[in-house]
Amino acid sequence: MREMGNWNEYFIEYLATDREAAIDYLQLTLDEYLADHDLPFFLKCLRTFIASQGGVSELSKCMGIDTETLSNMLSNEDATQLLDTFRSLLNTHNKRLVIEDTHTKHLSL
């Protein structure tokens, strides 16, 4: 009989196999943060997304930065000021940030 994992492990595996769902999850996570300013929840969701895409070490390689630096960025409450400033800037100009997969080809009619 197959051993059951926890929900987070299942969800990470699901996001890893469904790119569109992963992008939608990232957009929802950002929208929630911009609405309620819950940084700890946002960072937790961001870490879930990153885990589904190969983890911090894989992402840090792609970004060309040290793994420890990226890990600190994802767990540091000091990110609040930067994110809040960015949120205020977007709100002031009635704009929102949209996450989209640049690998998706769009058809033009």
C-alpha atoms as a printed R data frame, in Angstrom:
    type eleno elety resid chain resno      x      y       z
1   ATOM     1    CA   MET     A     1  0.000  0.000   0.000
2   ATOM     2    CA   ARG     A     2  1.274  3.497  -0.896
3   ATOM     3    CA   GLU     A     3  2.208  5.674   2.060
4   ATOM     4    CA   MET     A     4  0.394  8.984   2.156
5   ATOM     5    CA   GLY     A     5  2.420 12.173   2.339
6   ATOM     6    CA   ASN     A     6  1.264 15.429   3.821
7   ATOM     7    CA   TRP     A     7 -0.830 17.965   1.940
8   ATOM     8    CA   ASN     A     8  2.077 20.345   1.316
9   ATOM     9    CA   GLU     A     9  4.166 17.594  -0.308
10  ATOM    10    CA   TYR     A    10  1.231 16.619  -2.519
11  ATOM    11    CA   PHE     A    11  0.582 20.241  -3.493
12  ATOM    12    CA   ILE     A    12  4.242 20.876  -4.347
13  ATOM    13    CA   GLU     A    13  4.227 17.768  -6.557
14  ATOM    14    CA   TYR     A    14  1.016 18.932  -8.230
15  ATOM    15    CA   LEU     A    15  2.438 22.391  -8.969
16  ATOM    16    CA   ALA     A    16  5.630 20.791 -10.290
17  ATOM    17    CA   THR     A    17  3.646 18.844 -12.876
18  ATOM    18    CA   ASP     A    18  1.177 21.565 -13.905
19  ATOM    19    CA   ARG     A    19  2.941 24.732 -15.027
20  ATOM    20    CA   GLU     A    20 -0.278 26.673 -15.573
21  ATOM    21    CA   ALA     A    21 -1.513 25.808 -12.078
22  ATOM    22    CA   ALA     A    22  1.850 26.903 -10.651
23  ATOM    23    CA   ILE     A    23  1.639 30.286 -12.389
24  ATOM    24    CA   ASP     A    24 -1.991 30.703 -11.271
25  ATOM    25    CA   TYR     A    25 -0.969 29.861  -7.695
26  ATOM    26    CA   LEU     A    26  1.827 32.437  -7.802
27  ATOM    27    CA   GLN     A    27 -0.597 35.091  -9.130
28  ATOM    28    CA   LEU     A    28 -3.156 34.266  -6.441
29  ATOM    29    CA   THR     A    29 -0.449 34.439  -3.781
30  ATOM    30    CA   LEU     A    30  0.606 37.879  -4.997
31  ATOM    31    CA   ASP     A    31 -2.992 39.128  -5.241
32  ATOM    32    CA   GLU     A    32 -3.674 37.970  -1.688
33  ATOM    33    CA   TYR     A    33 -0.568 39.743  -0.402
34  ATOM    34    CA   LEU     A    34 -1.467 42.968  -2.189
35  ATOM    35    CA   ALA     A    35 -4.958 42.797  -0.647
36  ATOM    36    CA   ASP     A    36 -4.172 41.817   2.942
37  ATOM    37    CA   HIS     A    37 -0.427 42.583   3.434
38  ATOM    38    CA   ASP     A    38  0.152 39.267   5.223
39  ATOM    39    CA   LEU     A    39  3.889 38.934   4.555
40  ATOM    40    CA   PRO     A    40  4.489 35.690   6.501
41  ATOM    41    CA   PHE     A    41  1.715 33.969   4.550
42  ATOM    42    CA   PHE     A    42  3.004 35.400   1.251
43  ATOM    43    CA   LEU     A    43  6.542 34.169   1.937
44  ATOM    44    CA   LYS     A    44  5.242 30.725   2.927
45  ATOM    45    CA   CYS     A    45  3.307 30.460  -0.347
46  ATOM    46    CA   LEU     A    46  6.290 31.762  -2.296
47  ATOM    47    CA   ARG     A    47  8.474 29.061  -0.710
48  ATOM    48    CA   THR     A    48  5.877 26.439  -1.738
49  ATOM    49    CA   PHE     A    49  6.013 27.707  -5.328
50  ATOM    50    CA   ILE     A    50  9.809 27.707  -5.318
51  ATOM    51    CA   ALA     A    51  9.881 24.157  -3.939
52  ATOM    52    CA   SER     A    52  7.632 23.068  -6.811
53  ATOM    53    CA   GLN     A    53 10.057 24.556  -9.325
54  ATOM    54    CA   GLY     A    54 13.148 22.741  -8.076
55  ATOM    55    CA   GLY     A    55 13.804 24.487  -4.786
56  ATOM    56    CA   VAL     A    56 15.942 27.345  -3.576
57  ATOM    57    CA   SER     A    57 19.218 25.850  -4.804
58  ATOM    58    CA   GLU     A    58 17.879 25.420  -8.349
59  ATOM    59    CA   LEU     A    59 16.385 28.904  -8.393
60  ATOM    60    CA   SER     A    60 19.546 30.489  -7.022
61  ATOM    61    CA   LYS     A    61 21.569 28.817  -9.811
62  ATOM    62    CA   CYS     A    62 19.168 30.196 -12.428
63  ATOM    63    CA   MET     A    63 19.320 33.652 -10.859
64  ATOM    64    CA   GLY     A    64 23.084 33.574 -10.449
65  ATOM    65    CA   ILE     A    65 23.025 34.327  -6.728
66  ATOM    66    CA   ASP     A    66 24.188 32.456  -3.659
67  ATOM    67    CA   THR     A    67 21.713 29.918  -2.214
68  ATOM    68    CA   GLU     A    68 22.107 31.349   1.284
69  ATOM    69    CA   THR     A    69 21.368 34.867   0.038
70  ATOM    70    CA   LEU     A    70 18.141 33.732  -1.606
71  ATOM    71    CA   SER     A    71 17.136 31.712   1.458
72  ATOM    72    CA   ASN     A    72 17.644 34.776   3.642
73  ATOM    73    CA   MET     A    73 15.573 36.903   1.283
74  ATOM    74    CA   LEU     A    74 12.693 34.431   1.515
75  ATOM    75    CA   SER     A    75 12.704 34.332   5.296
76  ATOM    76    CA   ASN     A    76 13.591 37.901   6.185
77  ATOM    77    CA   GLU     A    77 10.854 40.094   7.612
78  ATOM    78    CA   ASP     A    78 12.811 43.138   6.380
79  ATOM    79    CA   ALA     A    79 11.300 42.454   2.960
80  ATOM    80    CA   THR     A    80  8.133 44.068   4.316
81  ATOM    81    CA   GLN     A    81  9.284 47.621   3.622
82  ATOM    82    CA   LEU     A    82 10.228 46.908   0.012
83  ATOM    83    CA   LEU     A    83  7.039 44.978  -0.719
84  ATOM    84    CA   ASP     A    84  4.849 47.564   0.990
85  ATOM    85    CA   THR     A    85  6.498 50.368  -0.977
86  ATOM    86    CA   PHE     A    86  5.970 48.481  -4.220
87  ATOM    87    CA   ARG     A    87  2.334 47.749  -3.296
88  ATOM    88    CA   SER     A    88  1.746 51.439  -2.508
89  ATOM    89    CA   LEU     A    89  3.292 52.481  -5.799
90  ATOM    90    CA   LEU     A    90  1.008 50.135  -7.725
91  ATOM    91    CA   ASN     A    91 -2.084 51.204  -5.767
92  ATOM    92    CA   THR     A    92 -1.309 54.904  -6.206
93  ATOM    93    CA   HIS     A    93 -1.353 54.469  -9.969
94  ATOM    94    CA   ASN     A    94 -4.264 52.001 -10.045
95  ATOM    95    CA   LYS     A    95 -1.979 49.289 -11.402
96  ATOM    96    CA   ARG     A    96 -1.465 45.665 -10.507
97  ATOM    97    CA   LEU     A    97  1.303 43.206 -11.125
98  ATOM    98    CA   VAL     A    98  0.416 40.234 -13.305
99  ATOM    99    CA   ILE     A    99  2.346 36.975 -13.357
100 ATOM   100    CA   GLU     A   100  2.393 35.246 -16.708
101 ATOM   101    CA   ASP     A   101  4.351 32.389 -18.178
102 ATOM   102    CA   THR     A   102  6.675 33.750 -20.853
103 ATOM   103    CA   HIS     A   103  6.964 30.254 -22.337
104 ATOM   104    CA   THR     A   104  3.260 30.266 -23.244
105 ATOM   105    CA   LYS     A   105  2.643 31.238 -26.829
106 ATOM   106    CA   HIS     A   106 -0.316 33.523 -27.359
107 ATOM   107    CA   LEU     A   107 -2.347 33.407 -30.539
108 ATOM   108    CA   SER     A   108 -3.147 36.742 -32.103
109 ATOM   109    CA   LEU     A   109 -6.344 37.013 -34.046
